[in-house]
């Protein structure tokens, strides 16, 4: 396995590959010198504190033949955005603008020789995107650096991406936070449910050097100064040279959008969307957004700055033919709009009616019905992780780099996110992240485990949603699992609304202290708990007796708070609780716990029992299952895939093993404790009888999906 280096992992893994090879070389030298009885390579420093930057070679920087020709401002519909694009100084006040004065100093950035700086300026001038700013007018000069973009096999070199370290200027400017808040992600398509006779066709395009095509005002170019001051005569032969500058000191500036300008994402995203909207090539009702329910449309649209993507779900009937016809119409409209504005897309990145291909960095096989990270990159990452685990030595920075690469692949099977636990702690907990130390055995095991499960990090889009809703709950003494049968159309709609993002959670959330115990307890429980607290503070021995009485009442459910006010307007997040209370549930599991534990750990263990139950049933393999819980901690942790709490993550990693082995996908939904159907069985009771369905619930169960839409839109937040 040490010699398995033939698979390319792309630019992002190039630095990690070099660092792993360096650790292996140091270890090999140590073994030769000391026969394996020395102290390994402890203390060696991996010189990669630059975050994976590439040596700056101006000739290798990716630039267009001509830039600055796209009138981007014309496609900014908002007055505030258009004004900020034309004059960035309008962003110096309000919002999160720091209010700091401008810096006139030459920054201490990445070392860049004068010859390479001038060579870069020559190439920018040739592309018509260079400006010269008198040094007296230059503010917040940005250092520039490069990262690897793509390997050019014909030249045997990496093409480079030019980046601006614009932190000083970014801090002074207000962040627009406009279109960038709605950026999509390939994980949006995990909610697609394909039937056996359907397939997906991909239409994708990538605009070439999109940022550099934008034409900007002289004022914006002035705020994109970079490098350091040089004599104007240095640029005498350049097309941007103004003879009136004489031989004064000038600072080169980028006369287009700069990568590193945090507002450039908003400008680019907004303009690209508006361009497609005007051309009729983008339907907002079919557009995907990360964290939002997937549109019900059989055509899915998305824009990611310079990428346009359309997925068509094709079936062998008239509806499928209509979808394909629509895709052709929208594709032609998009290509015509590009030709008239920002230029045609990159030919070798264009996909038309492809049944398999790259979608926003992921790999979608529309014929098989699978979505995953690029398999060849995942294989390279797995081999690299195994090499490091075998080697046994690393710097925390190198482990952090590998984990950062794993995150994208784990997004497509979050059940495996719980595997790297000690590895995350190792990567974050070092005083000197570049110094090589011996890897703890737990970290080595986790790196090897990630590599071994990597072939399973694939989502099956053909997995059906099981026609039932499960609910699990735990009391301090017992756990229970129940289920109710539901129509296929209803469960597919519920799957759209599951918690797909998760959240960072703690076993004891950091929330405001409870002022009145009645907020979280029944009146009797609040009175008793207050008395226990006061007696403990006084050191009164009667506190033990009262505490025992409180535990007895807690086990019977007497301490639970009162239910919701039936006359109060319903909150938006209790819609599922309203549905649940009208369903006839059946008991599947009810068992006592062997020992007391934190309630969220108990809730997680009941969920683990649920996953084990499914994994023992072949009929449940390769299915999606809906599970209602009243623990937001469990819902957030399992939807995210991991928790920073060791005890909770310990349960998650066991549940993840069953999910991966049985190819299960679990969708979590929140049910309030008052209407949780699995609560009573945890306290020795039976399942509560269903109540008459609310009008919207009855309509929804009958197949009217608009009833749920209306319920969600009318409720207060």
C-alpha positions in Angstrom: 0.0 0.0 0.0 3.0 2.4 0.6 3.7 2.2 -3.2 0.2 2.9 -4.3 0.7 6.4 -5.7 -0.7 6.1 -9.2 -4.2 7.7 -8.6 -4.4 11.4 -9.0 -6.2 13.4 -6.3 -6.1 16.7 -8.1 -4.8 20.0 -6.9 -6.2 19.9 -3.4 -4.3 16.7 -2.5 -1.0 17.7 -4.2 0.3 19.4 -1.0 -0.8 16.6 1.3 0.8 14.1 -1.0 4.1 15.9 -0.8 3.9 16.1 2.9 3.1 12.4 3.4 6.0 11.5 1.1 8.3 13.8 3.2 7.3 12.1 6.5 7.9 8.7 4.9 11.3 9.8 3.7 12.3 11.1 7.1 11.1 7.9 8.7 13.0 5.7 6.2 16.2 7.7 6.9 15.7 7.3 10.6 15.2 3.5 10.3 18.4 3.2 8.3 20.4 5.4 10.8 19.0 3.8 14.0 17.5 0.5 13.0 14.1 1.6 14.3 15.3 2.1 17.9 15.5 5.9 17.8 12.8 8.4 18.5 11.3 8.4 15.0 11.0 11.7 13.3 9.7 13.6 16.3 10.3 17.3 16.1 10.8 17.6 12.4 8.9 20.5 10.9 6.9 20.2 7.6 7.4 23.5 5.9 3.8 23.9 4.7 2.6 26.7 6.9 1.6 28.5 3.7 -1.7 26.6 3.5 -0.8 24.7 0.3 0.4 27.7 -1.8 2.2 27.0 -5.0 5.4 28.6 -6.1 4.4 31.8 -8.0 5.2 31.5 -11.7 3.4 34.3 -13.7 3.5 32.3 -16.9 1.4 29.6 -15.3 -1.4 31.8 -13.9 -4.7 31.0 -15.6 -5.9 34.2 -17.4 -8.3 34.8 -20.3 -7.0 36.1 -23.7 -9.2 39.1 -23.2 -11.1 40.2 -20.1 -13.1 43.2 -18.9 -15.8 43.0 -21.6 -18.9 41.9 -19.7 -21.1 44.7 -18.4 -21.9 43.0 -15.1 -23.4 46.1 -13.6 -26.3 45.8 -16.1 -27.4 42.5 -14.5 -27.4 43.8 -10.9 -31.0 44.5 -10.2 -30.6 46.0 -6.7 -29.6 49.7 -6.4 -27.5 49.0 -3.4 -25.5 46.3 -5.1 -25.1 48.3 -8.3 -23.8 51.3 -6.3 -21.4 49.2 -4.4 -20.1 47.5 -7.6 -19.5 50.9 -9.2 -18.0 52.6 -6.1 -16.7 50.2 -3.4 -16.2 53.1 -1.0 -20.0 53.1 -0.4 -19.4 49.9 1.5 -17.1 51.6 4.1 -20.1 52.4 6.4 -22.9 50.3 8.0 -23.3 46.6 8.6 -20.1 44.9 9.6 -17.7 47.5 8.2 -14.9 48.0 10.7 -14.6 51.7 10.3 -10.8 51.5 10.4 -8.8 54.1 8.4 -7.1 52.9 5.2 -3.6 51.4 5.3 -0.9 53.0 3.2 1.8 50.5 4.1 3.2 48.0 1.7 2.0 44.6 3.2 4.3 41.8 4.2 2.8 39.1 2.2 4.0 36.1 0.3 7.4 36.8 -1.2 7.1 37.7 -4.8 10.1 38.7 -6.9 10.0 41.9 -8.9 10.5 40.0 -12.1 7.5 37.7 -11.5 5.3 40.7 -10.5 6.2 42.6 -13.7 5.6 39.4 -15.8 2.2 39.0 -14.2 1.4 42.6 -14.9 2.4 42.1 -18.6 0.0 39.2 -18.9 -2.8 41.1 -17.2 -2.2 44.1 -19.5 -2.3 41.8 -22.5 -5.8 40.6 -21.3 -6.8 44.3 -20.8 -7.4 44.0 -17.1 -4.5 45.9 -15.7 -4.7 49.5 -14.3 -1.9 51.7 -12.7 -2.7 53.6 -9.6 -0.5 56.5 -8.3 1.1 55.3 -5.0 -0.4 58.3 -3.3 -3.9 57.1 -4.1 -3.3 53.4 -3.3 -5.1 52.1 -0.2 -5.0 48.6 1.4 -2.5 47.1 -1.0 -3.2 43.3 -1.2 -0.5 40.7 -1.3 -1.1 38.1 -4.0 -0.4 34.4 -4.1 -1.3 31.4 -6.2 -2.8 27.9 -5.6 -2.8 25.0 -8.0 -5.8 24.8 -10.3 -5.4 22.1 -12.9 -2.5 20.0 -14.1 -1.5 20.8 -17.7 -0.2 17.5 -19.0 0.9 19.0 -22.3 3.3 21.4 -20.5 3.9 19.2 -17.5 3.0 22.0 -15.0 0.2 23.1 -12.8 -1.9 26.0 -14.0 -2.3 28.5 -11.1 -5.3 30.4 -9.7 -4.5 34.0 -8.7 -5.8 35.0 -5.3 -5.7 38.3 -3.5 -5.1 38.5 0.3 -7.7 41.2 0.7 -8.3 40.9 4.4 -7.5 44.5 5.3 -9.9 45.9 2.6 -12.5 43.2 3.3 -12.6 44.1 7.0 -13.2 47.8 6.1 -16.1 47.0 3.7 -19.6 46.0 4.6 -20.4 42.5 3.5 -23.5 42.5 1.2 -24.6 39.0 2.1 -26.9 39.0 -0.9 -27.0 36.2 -3.5 -24.1 34.4 -1.7 -26.5 33.3 1.0 -28.4 31.1 -1.5 -25.5 29.2 -3.0 -26.4 25.6 -3.8 -24.4 22.5 -3.1 -24.2 19.1 -4.8 -25.7 17.6 -1.5 -29.0 19.3 -2.5 -29.6 16.4 -4.9 -29.5 13.8 -2.1 -33.3 14.3 -1.8 -34.0 13.1 -5.4 -36.0 9.8 -5.3 -35.7 8.0 -8.7 -38.1 5.2 -9.7 -36.9 2.2 -11.6 -37.9 3.5 -15.0 -36.4 7.0 -14.6 -32.9 8.4 -15.2 -31.2 11.8 -14.9 -29.8 13.8 -17.7 -27.2 16.5 -16.9 -26.8 19.9 -18.7 -23.8 21.8 -17.2 -21.7 24.7 -18.3 -18.8 26.6 -16.8 -18.0 30.2 -17.8 -14.3 30.7 -18.6 -12.5 33.0 -16.2 -15.9 34.5 -15.3 -14.5 37.0 -12.7 -12.0 38.3 -15.3 -14.7 39.0 -17.9 -16.3 41.6 -15.7 -15.9 45.2 -16.7 -15.5 47.4 -13.6 -15.3 51.2 -12.9 -12.0 53.0 -12.5 -12.9 53.5 -8.8 -13.3 49.7 -8.2 -10.0 49.0 -10.1 -8.3 51.5 -7.8 -9.3 49.4 -4.8 -7.8 46.3 -6.3 -4.2 47.4 -5.9 -1.7 44.6 -5.3 2.0 43.9 -5.1 4.1 46.9 -4.3 4.9 50.4 -5.7 7.1 50.4 -8.9 8.3 53.1 -11.1 5.8 54.1 -13.9 8.5 53.7 -16.4 8.5 50.0 -15.8 5.2 49.9 -17.6 6.1 52.2 -20.4 5.3 49.7 -23.1 2.0 48.6 -21.6 -1.3 49.5 -23.1 -2.6 50.8 -19.8 0.4 53.2 -19.4 -0.5 56.9 -19.2 2.5 59.1 -20.2 1.3 61.8 -17.7 2.4 59.4 -14.9 6.0 60.2 -15.8 8.3 58.2 -13.6 6.2 58.4 -10.4 5.7 55.5 -8.2 2.6 53.5 -9.2 0.9 50.4 -7.8 -0.6 47.8 -10.3 -4.3 47.1 -9.9 -6.7 44.5 -11.2 -9.3 46.1 -13.5 -11.9 43.4 -12.9 -13.3 41.3 -10.1 -10.6 40.0 -7.7 -10.7 36.5 -6.2 -10.4 37.3 -2.5 -12.9 40.1 -2.6 -15.7 38.7 -0.3 -18.4 40.8 -2.1 -17.3 39.5 -5.5 -19.2 36.3 -4.9 -22.4 38.3 -4.4 -21.8 40.4 -7.6 -21.0 37.3 -9.7 -23.8 35.1 -8.4 -26.4 37.9 -8.7 -25.4 38.9 -12.2 -25.3 35.3 -13.5 -28.7 34.5 -12.1 -30.2 37.7 -13.5 -28.7 37.0 -16.9 -30.3 33.5 -17.0 -33.6 34.8 -15.6 -33.9 37.4 -18.3 -33.1 34.8 -21.0 -35.7 32.3 -19.7 -33.0 29.8 -18.8 -33.6 29.7 -15.0 -36.8 29.0 -13.2 -36.9 30.1 -9.6 -39.5 27.5 -8.8 -37.1 24.8 -9.9 -34.0 26.3 -8.3 -32.2 24.4 -5.6 -30.7 26.0 -2.4 -28.7 24.4 0.2 -30.7 23.7 3.4 -34.1 24.3 1.6 -36.5 21.5 0.6 -35.8 20.2 -2.9 -38.3 21.6 -5.5 -41.0 19.2 -6.6 -40.1 19.9 -10.2 -38.7 17.2 -12.5 -36.3 19.9 -13.8 -33.8 21.2 -11.2 -31.8 24.4 -11.8 -28.9 25.8 -10.0 -26.3 28.6 -10.4 -22.9 28.4 -8.6 -21.1 31.7 -9.5 -19.7 30.7 -12.9 -21.5 27.3 -13.2 -24.9 26.6 -14.6 -26.5 23.3 -13.9 -29.8 21.7 -14.9 -30.9 18.2 -14.0 -33.8 16.6 -15.9 -35.5 13.6 -14.4 -36.6 11.7 -17.6 -39.2 8.9 -17.7 -40.4 6.9 -20.7 -43.7 8.7 -21.2 -45.1 11.9 -22.4 -44.1 13.8 -19.3 -40.5 12.7 -19.7 -40.5 13.9 -23.3 -41.8 17.3 -22.2 -39.0 17.5 -19.6 -36.4 16.8 -22.3 -38.0 19.4 -24.6 -37.9 22.0 -21.8 -34.2 21.2 -21.2 -33.4 21.8 -24.8 -35.3 25.1 -24.9 -33.6 26.4 -21.7 -30.1 25.2 -22.9 -30.4 27.1 -26.2 -31.6 30.2 -24.4 -28.7 30.0 -21.9 -26.0 29.6 -24.7 -27.5 32.5 -26.7 -27.4 34.7 -23.6 -23.8 33.8 -22.9 -22.7 34.5 -26.4 -24.3 38.0 -26.2 -22.8 38.9 -22.9 -20.0 37.1 -21.0 -18.7 34.6 -23.6 -19.3 31.0 -24.3 -18.6 28.3 -21.6 -15.5 26.2 -21.5 -15.9 23.5 -24.1 -14.3 20.6 -22.2 -16.4 21.3 -19.1 -19.7 21.5 -21.0 -22.2 18.6 -20.6 -25.3 18.2 -22.7 -27.8 15.4 -21.9 -25.1 13.5 -20.1 -26.2 10.6 -18.0 -23.1 10.7 -15.8 -20.8 13.5 -15.0 -19.5 16.1 -12.5 -22.0 18.3 -10.7 -20.5 21.0 -8.6 -17.6 18.9 -7.6 -19.6 15.6 -7.1 -20.1 12.7 -9.4 -23.7 11.9 -10.4 -24.5 8.8 -12.3 -28.0 9.4 -13.6 -28.3 6.0 -15.1 -27.4 4.0 -12.0 -28.9 6.6 -9.7 -26.0 7.3 -7.5 -24.4 10.5 -6.1 -20.9 10.7 -4.5 -17.7 12.5 -4.4 -15.5 11.9 -7.4 -14.4 8.2 -7.1 -10.9 8.7 -8.4 -10.3 11.5 -5.9 -11.8 9.5 -3.1 -9.5 6.6 -3.9 -6.5 8.9 -3.9 -7.5 10.3 -0.5 -8.1 6.8 0.9 -4.7 5.7 -0.2 -3.0 8.8 1.2 -4.8 8.3 4.6 -3.7 4.7 4.7 -0.1 5.6 4.0 -0.2 8.1 6.8 -1.8 5.6 9.2 0.9 3.0 8.3 3.6 5.5 8.7 2.4 6.5 12.2 3.9 10.0 12.2 2.4 13.3 11.1 2.0 16.9 11.9 -1.5 18.1 13.1 -1.6 20.4 10.1 -1.3 17.5 7.7 -4.0 15.5 9.5 -6.2 18.6 9.3 -5.6 18.9 5.6 -6.6 15.3 5.0 -9.7 15.7 7.1 -10.7 18.8 5.2 -10.5 16.8 2.0 -12.6 14.0 3.6 -15.5 16.4 4.5 -16.8 16.8 1.0 -17.0 13.0 0.4 -18.6 12.5 3.8 -21.4 14.9 2.9 -22.8 12.1 0.7 -22.9 9.6 3.5 -23.1 11.5 6.8 -23.4 8.3 8.7 -19.6 8.0 8.4 -18.9 11.4 9.7 -18.7 10.1 13.2 -15.6 8.0 12.4 -13.0 10.8 12.7 -13.3 11.9 16.3 -9.9 11.7 17.9 -8.4 12.8 14.5 -10.3 16.1 14.7 -9.1 16.6 18.3 -5.5 15.8 17.3 -5.7 18.2 14.3 -7.0 21.1 16.5 -5.2 20.6 19.7 -1.5 21.3 18.9 0.7 24.3 20.0 2.8 23.9 16.9 0.7 22.4 14.0 3.6 21.9 11.6 5.8 19.8 14.0 5.8 16.1 13.4 4.7 13.9 16.3 3.7 10.3 16.7 0.1 9.7 15.8 -2.0 8.3 18.6 -3.3 4.8 17.9 -6.9 6.0 17.8 -6.1 8.6 15.1 -4.3 5.9 13.0 -7.3 3.6 13.4 -9.7 6.4 12.3 -7.7 7.3 9.3 -7.6 3.6 8.3 -11.3 3.2 8.9 -12.1 6.2 6.7 -10.1 4.6 3.9 -11.8 1.2 4.3 -15.3 2.6 4.3 -14.6 5.0 1.4 -16.2 2.7 -1.2 -19.5 3.0 0.8 -19.6 6.8 0.7 -22.2 6.7 -2.1 -25.9 7.7 -1.9 -28.4 5.5 -3.7 -30.9 7.9 -5.3 -33.1 4.9 -6.2 -33.7 4.0 -2.6 -37.4 4.4 -1.9 -38.9 6.2 1.1 -40.5 3.5 3.3 -44.2 4.2 3.6 -44.2 4.7 7.4 -43.2 7.2 10.1 -41.2 5.9 13.0 -41.0 7.7 16.4 -38.6 7.0 19.2 -38.4 8.3 22.7 -36.6 7.8 26.0 -37.5 8.5 29.6 -34.9 8.2 32.4 -35.7 4.5 32.8 -36.9 3.1 29.5 -37.0 3.5 25.7 -39.7 2.9 23.1 -40.2 2.8 19.3 -43.5 3.1 17.5 -44.6 3.4 13.8 -47.5 4.5 11.7 -48.2 3.6 8.1 -48.5 6.5 5.6 -49.2 6.8 1.8 -46.2 6.8 -0.5 -46.8 10.4 -1.6 -47.0 11.7 1.9 -43.7 10.1 3.0 -41.9 11.4 -0.1 -43.1 14.9 0.9 -42.0 14.4 4.5 -38.6 13.4 3.2 -38.2 16.8 1.5 -38.7 18.4 4.9 -36.3 16.3 7.0 -33.4 17.9 8.8 -30.7 17.4 6.2 -28.1 19.8 7.5 -27.9 19.1 11.2 -26.3 21.4 13.8 -23.5 21.7 16.3 -25.0 20.5 19.5 -23.8 19.8 23.1 -25.2 17.4 25.6 -25.8 20.4 27.9 -26.7 23.2 25.4 -25.4 26.7 26.3 -28.7 28.5 26.6 -30.0 31.3 28.8 -30.5 30.1 32.4 -34.0 29.1 33.4 -35.6 31.9 35.4 -38.8 30.1 36.2 -38.7 26.3 36.6 -42.3 26.2 35.3 -40.9 26.9 31.9 -39.5 23.3 31.8 -41.4 21.6 34.6 -45.0 20.9 35.7 -46.1 23.1 38.6 -45.5 20.2 41.1 -42.2 19.4 39.6 -41.1 23.0 39.6 -42.0 23.4 43.3 -40.2 20.2 44.3 -37.1 21.0 42.2 -36.9 24.5 43.7 -37.1 23.1 47.2 -34.3 20.5 46.4 -32.1 23.2 45.0 -32.5 25.5 48.1 -31.9 22.6 50.6 -28.8 21.5 48.7 -27.5 25.1 48.9 -28.1 25.1 52.7 -26.6 21.7 53.2 -29.8 20.3 54.6 -29.8 16.5 54.7 -33.5 16.4 53.8 -32.4 17.3 50.2 -31.6 13.6 49.5 -35.2 12.5 50.4 -36.8 15.2 48.3 -34.4 14.4 45.4 -35.5 10.7 45.6 -39.1 11.8 45.5 -38.4 14.0 42.5 -36.8 11.1 40.6 -39.8 9.0 41.4 -42.2 11.6 40.0 -39.9 12.1 36.9 -40.2 8.4 36.1 -44.0 8.6 36.0 -44.0 11.7 33.9 -45.6 14.0 36.5 -42.8 16.5 36.2 -43.4 17.1 32.5 -44.6 20.7 31.6 -48.1 21.3 30.5 -49.0 20.9 26.8 -49.4 23.7 24.3 -52.2 26.3 24.7 -55.0 25.1 22.3 -56.1 28.6 21.8 -52.6 30.0 20.8 -51.7 30.3 17.1 -49.6 27.2 16.2 -45.9 27.7 15.7 -44.3 26.8 12.4 -42.2 24.0 13.7 -45.0 22.0 15.3 -46.6 21.0 12.0 -45.4 17.5 12.3 -46.7 17.2 15.8 -50.1 18.1 14.5 -49.8 15.4 11.9 -48.5 12.8 14.4 -51.3 13.2 16.9 -53.8 12.2 14.3 -52.0 8.9 13.3 -52.7 5.4 14.6 -49.3 4.2 15.9 -48.2 0.6 16.7 -45.6 -0.4 19.3 -42.4 -2.0 18.0 -40.0 -1.8 20.9 -40.2 -1.0 24.6 -37.4 -1.9 27.0 -35.9 -0.7 30.3 -32.5 0.8 30.5 -29.8 -1.0 32.5 -28.5 2.2 34.0 -29.3 5.9 34.2 -27.6 8.3 31.8 -27.9 11.7 30.3 -31.3 11.9 28.6 -29.8 12.7 25.2 -27.5 9.7 25.4 -30.6 7.6 26.2 -32.4 9.1 23.2 -29.4 8.3 21.0 -29.3 4.7 22.2 -33.0 4.2 21.4 -32.2 5.5 17.9 -29.4 3.0 17.7 -31.9 0.2 18.6 -34.1 1.5 15.8 -31.3 1.2 13.3 -30.4 -2.3 14.5 -34.0 -3.3 14.0 -33.9 -2.2 10.4 -30.5 -3.7 9.8 -31.9 -7.1 10.8 -34.6 -6.9 8.2 -33.5 -7.5 4.5 -36.8 -5.8 3.4 -35.5 -2.5 4.8 -32.1 -2.6 3.0 -31.5 0.2 0.6 -34.4 2.3 1.8 -35.0 5.7 3.3 -36.7 5.8 6.7 -38.4 8.7 8.5 -37.9 9.0 12.3 -39.5 11.5 14.6 -37.7 12.5 17.8 -38.3 15.1 20.5 -34.6 15.6 21.2 -33.2 18.4 19.1 -29.8 17.4 20.3 -30.1 14.0 18.7 -31.7 15.3 15.6 -29.0 17.9 15.1 -26.1 15.5 15.8 -27.4 12.6 13.7 -28.3 14.9 10.8 -24.9 16.4 10.9 -23.3 13.0 11.2 -21.2 13.6 14.3 -21.0 15.4 17.6 -18.1 17.1 19.5 -19.5 15.3 22.6 -17.5 12.0 22.9 -20.3 10.0 24.5 -22.8 11.0 21.9 -20.4 10.5 19.0 -19.7 7.0 20.4 -23.3 6.1 19.9 -23.4 7.8 16.5 -20.4 5.8 15.1 -22.1 2.5 16.1 -25.4 3.6 14.4 -23.4 4.7 11.4 -21.9 1.2 11.0 -25.4 -0.4 10.7 -26.6 2.4 8.3 -23.7 1.9 6.0 -23.9 -1.9 6.1 -27.6 -2.0 5.3 -27.5 1.0 3.0 -30.0 2.9 5.1 -30.8 6.6 4.9 -32.5 8.0 8.0 -34.4 11.3 7.9 -35.0 13.0 11.2 -38.0 15.1 12.0 -38.9 17.0 15.2 -42.0 16.1 17.3 -42.8 18.0 20.5 -42.7 16.0 23.7 -46.3 16.6 24.5 -47.5 14.8 21.4 -44.7 12.3 21.1 -46.5 8.9 20.6 -43.5 6.9 21.9 -43.5 8.8 25.2 -46.2 6.9 27.1 -44.7 3.4 26.5 -41.4 4.6 28.1 -43.3 5.2 31.3 -45.3 1.9 31.4 -48.3 3.3 29.6 -49.9 2.4 26.2 -50.0 4.3 23.0 -52.3 7.4 23.1 -55.3 7.1 20.8 -55.2 9.5 17.8 -57.3 12.7 17.8 -59.4 13.9 14.9 -57.2 15.2 12.1 -57.0 19.0 11.6 -58.4 20.1 8.2 -54.9 20.6 6.7 -53.7 17.2 8.0 -56.8 15.4 6.5 -56.2 17.1 3.1 -52.5 16.3 3.2 -53.0 12.7 4.0 -55.5 12.5 1.1 -52.7 13.6 -1.2 -53.1 17.4 -1.3 -49.5 18.6 -0.9 -50.6 22.3 -1.1 -52.2 21.8 2.3 -48.8 21.4 3.9 -47.5 24.4 1.9 -50.3 26.5 3.2 -49.8 25.3 6.8 -46.1 26.2 6.7 -46.7 29.6 5.1 -49.4 30.8 7.5 -47.8 29.9 10.8 -45.8 32.5 12.7 -42.1 31.6 13.1 
